[in-house]
């Protein structure tokens, strides 16, 4: 198990984490050490695309930042994160590495995402990642487009 916790998360049916094998297959508890690989994977593309968008216009970058905040701060939380067992925890904000401290605005929805939620999530990802590619292509920044 990655992290020896004193108590299971709220949705767990076990009384204690000691000897639990589930921690090998799912990520039950957040540690700050878990944040490093996530940032190493997710931050470079955001920084490269942000730099590429800033080059032609700061307003294009401001618009993209608003899109990113709206999607990852509100829409993704509603359609995807609200299904996660970490969302059921008693805290008023998420305590998970991908969206740590984002306020829980919706109720916990156990079970898988619906088809419409999956479509909303996919469309949002396409917009958030597609917008910079369009800007980079139109402005002729082919190195950043490929990177």
C-alpha positions in Angstrom: 0.0 0.0 0.0 1.3 3.5 -0.9 0.3 5.2 2.4 -0.4 3.8 5.8 -3.5 5.7 6.9 -5.1 5.6 10.3 -8.6 5.4 8.9 -10.2 4.4 5.6 -11.9 7.0 3.4 -15.6 7.5 4.0 -16.8 5.2 1.2 -14.6 2.3 2.3 -16.3 -0.7 3.9 -13.3 -1.7 5.9 -12.7 -0.6 9.5 -9.0 0.0 9.1 -6.4 0.4 6.4 -3.9 -2.0 8.0 -3.5 -5.1 5.8 -5.9 -3.8 3.1 -4.8 -4.8 -0.4 -7.0 -2.3 -2.2 -4.4 0.4 -1.8 -2.2 -1.5 -4.4 -4.9 -1.1 -7.1 -6.5 2.2 -6.3 -5.3 5.5 -4.8 -7.1 5.7 -1.5 -5.2 8.5 0.2 -3.5 11.6 -1.0 0.1 12.5 -0.1 2.0 15.5 -1.2 4.6 13.1 -2.7 1.8 12.1 -5.2 1.6 15.6 -6.5 5.1 15.6 -8.0 4.5 13.1 -10.8 1.2 14.7 -11.6 2.8 18.1 -12.0 5.7 16.7 -14.0 3.2 15.3 -16.5 0.6 18.0 -16.6 2.5 21.3 -16.1 4.9 21.3 -19.1 2.2 21.1 -21.7 0.2 23.9 -20.0 3.3 26.1 -19.8 4.3 25.5 -23.4 0.9 26.1 -24.8 0.5 29.2 -22.5 3.7 30.6 -23.8 2.7 30.0 -27.4 -0.7 31.6 -26.9 0.9 34.6 -25.1 3.2 35.3 -28.1 0.5 36.5 -30.5 -1.8 38.1 -27.9 -2.1 38.3 -24.1 -5.9 38.4 -24.5 -5.9 35.0 -26.2 -4.0 33.7 -23.2 -6.5 35.4 -20.7 -9.3 33.7 -22.6 -7.6 30.3 -22.5 -6.9 30.7 -18.8 -10.6 31.4 -18.2 -11.5 28.3 -20.2 -9.1 26.2 -18.2 -10.4 27.5 -14.9 -14.0 27.1 -15.9 -13.5 23.5 -17.2 -11.2 22.1 -14.5 -12.6 24.2 -11.6 -16.3 23.7 -12.3 -17.3 21.5 -15.2 -14.9 18.6 -14.6 -15.6 18.6 -10.9 -19.3 18.2 -11.7 -19.2 15.6 -14.4 -16.2 13.5 -13.2 -14.9 14.3 -9.7 -18.3 14.2 -8.1 -18.3 10.4 -8.7 -15.0 9.9 -7.0 -14.9 8.4 -3.4 -12.7 11.3 -2.4 -15.6 13.7 -3.2 -17.6 11.9 -0.4 -15.2 12.9 2.3 -16.4 15.3 4.9 -14.2 18.3 3.9 -15.7 21.2 2.0 -13.0 21.0 -0.6 -11.3 18.2 -2.5 -8.2 16.6 -0.9 -6.8 14.8 -4.0 -3.7 15.7 -6.0 -5.4 16.6 -9.3 -7.8 19.2 -7.9 -6.6 19.8 -4.4 -8.6 22.4 -2.5 -11.2 22.9 -5.2 -14.5 23.6 -3.4 -17.2 20.8 -3.6 -20.1 22.6 -5.2 -22.2 19.6 -6.0 -23.3 16.5 -4.1 -21.5 13.2 -4.2 -22.8 11.0 -7.0 -21.6 7.4 -6.5 -21.4 5.2 -9.5 -19.9 5.6 -13.0 -20.3 8.7 -15.1 -23.3 8.8 -17.4 -23.0 9.0 -21.2 -23.8 12.7 -21.2 -21.2 13.4 -18.5 -18.6 11.5 -20.6 -19.5 13.6 -23.6 -19.3 16.8 -21.7 -15.9 15.8 -20.3 -14.6 14.8 -23.7 -15.8 18.0 -25.4 -14.3 20.1 -22.6 -10.9 18.4 -23.0 -11.0 18.9 -26.8 -11.7 22.6 -26.3 -9.1 23.1 -23.6 -6.4 21.3 -25.5 -7.6 22.2 -29.0 -7.8 26.0 -28.5 -4.0 26.3 -28.0 -3.3 24.1 -31.0 -5.4 26.3 -33.2 -3.7 29.5 -32.0 -0.3 27.9 -32.5 -1.1 26.8 -36.0 -2.7 30.1 -37.0 0.3 32.0 -35.6 2.8 29.7 -37.3 4.5 28.4 -34.1 5.1 25.0 -35.4 7.8 24.0 -32.9 5.4 24.6 -30.0 2.6 23.0 -32.0 4.6 19.8 -32.3 6.0 19.9 -28.8 
